[in-house]
């Protein structure tokens, strides 16, 4: 149980238990090993809106779709199997 809240101090909340409504007020969104538009079409609309309001987007993925390329503040292409 202690591992569920290990990042509370850094994030300000337990991100793993929150639903997607927290995206609208986010100032930083990190997507690891996923393509926003390709893998999460509905969620991508909320991420796009958040970035329009000023949220930074970090995408860590070897395959970057159009949304990832256009909206991300930072993209990282990890070595295969290391994402």
One Martini backbone bead per residue (centre of mass of N, CA, C, O) as a GRO file, in nm:
protein
   83
    1UNK     BB    1   0.054   0.065  -0.017
    2UNK     BB    2   0.299   0.266  -0.011
    3UNK     BB    3   0.340   0.281  -0.333
    4UNK     BB    4   0.084   0.455  -0.416
    5UNK     BB    5   0.214   0.731  -0.245
    6UNK     BB    6   0.521   0.802  -0.324
    7UNK     BB    7   0.444   1.075  -0.523
    8UNK     BB    8   0.281   1.295  -0.368
    9UNK     BB    9   0.493   1.521  -0.318
   10UNK     BB   10   0.557   1.569  -0.621
   11UNK     BB   11   0.245   1.584  -0.740
   12UNK     BB   12   0.001   1.625  -0.503
   13UNK     BB   13  -0.089   1.329  -0.587
   14UNK     BB   14  -0.251   1.024  -0.675
   15UNK     BB   15  -0.231   0.945  -1.000
   16UNK     BB   16  -0.328   0.636  -1.014
   17UNK     BB   17  -0.637   0.721  -0.887
   18UNK     BB   18  -0.707   0.908  -1.108
   19UNK     BB   19  -0.880   1.058  -1.333
   20UNK     BB   20  -0.904   1.247  -1.632
   21UNK     BB   21  -0.990   1.525  -1.493
   22UNK     BB   22  -0.690   1.620  -1.414
   23UNK     BB   23  -0.596   1.734  -1.695
   24UNK     BB   24  -0.728   2.026  -1.704
   25UNK     BB   25  -0.508   2.121  -1.453
   26UNK     BB   26  -0.253   2.061  -1.586
   27UNK     BB   27   0.111   2.135  -1.634
   28UNK     BB   28   0.185   1.818  -1.664
   29UNK     BB   29   0.243   1.568  -1.921
   30UNK     BB   30   0.304   1.211  -1.917
   31UNK     BB   31   0.402   0.988  -2.186
   32UNK     BB   32   0.457   0.638  -2.159
   33UNK     BB   33   0.457   0.416  -2.407
   34UNK     BB   34   0.266   0.616  -2.592
   35UNK     BB   35   0.013   0.709  -2.821
   36UNK     BB   36  -0.222   0.924  -2.808
   37UNK     BB   37  -0.393   0.901  -3.073
   38UNK     BB   38  -0.366   0.589  -3.131
   39UNK     BB   39  -0.439   0.479  -2.821
   40UNK     BB   40  -0.612   0.770  -2.720
   41UNK     BB   41  -0.846   0.940  -2.862
   42UNK     BB   42  -1.016   1.071  -2.633
   43UNK     BB   43  -0.778   1.168  -2.454
   44UNK     BB   44  -0.645   1.358  -2.665
   45UNK     BB   45  -0.847   1.592  -2.641
   46UNK     BB   46  -0.761   1.666  -2.346
   47UNK     BB   47  -0.462   1.714  -2.406
   48UNK     BB   48  -0.496   1.935  -2.614
   49UNK     BB   49  -0.642   2.134  -2.427
   50UNK     BB   50  -0.418   2.153  -2.212
   51UNK     BB   51  -0.199   2.267  -2.407
   52UNK     BB   52  -0.361   2.524  -2.482
   53UNK     BB   53  -0.348   2.613  -2.162
   54UNK     BB   54  -0.012   2.527  -2.101
   55UNK     BB   55   0.066   2.248  -2.103
   56UNK     BB   56   0.302   2.015  -2.072
   57UNK     BB   57   0.460   1.768  -2.299
   58UNK     BB   58   0.572   1.433  -2.245
   59UNK     BB   59   0.725   1.201  -2.476
   60UNK     BB   60   0.773   0.837  -2.450
   61UNK     BB   61   0.864   0.717  -2.773
   62UNK     BB   62   0.931   0.554  -3.080
   63UNK     BB   63   0.629   0.629  -3.172
   64UNK     BB   64   0.532   0.919  -3.336
   65UNK     BB   65   0.274   1.100  -3.367
   66UNK     BB   66   0.139   1.390  -3.462
   67UNK     BB   67   0.058   1.489  -3.180
   68UNK     BB   68   0.328   1.445  -3.044
   69UNK     BB   69   0.494   1.641  -3.228
   70UNK     BB   70   0.315   1.910  -3.198
   71UNK     BB   71   0.269   1.921  -2.861
   72UNK     BB   72   0.540   1.868  -2.757
   73UNK     BB   73   0.807   1.971  -2.558
   74UNK     BB   74   0.905   1.662  -2.526
   75UNK     BB   75   1.107   1.405  -2.679
   76UNK     BB   76   1.158   1.047  -2.638
   77UNK     BB   77   1.389   0.787  -2.760
   78UNK     BB   78   1.414   0.490  -2.659
   79UNK     BB   79   1.547   0.212  -2.605
   80UNK     BB   80   1.465  -0.079  -2.667
   81UNK     BB   81   1.302  -0.187  -2.369
   82UNK     BB   82   1.332   0.113  -2.185
   83UNK     BB   83   1.050   0.273  -2.128
   0.00000   0.00000   0.00000
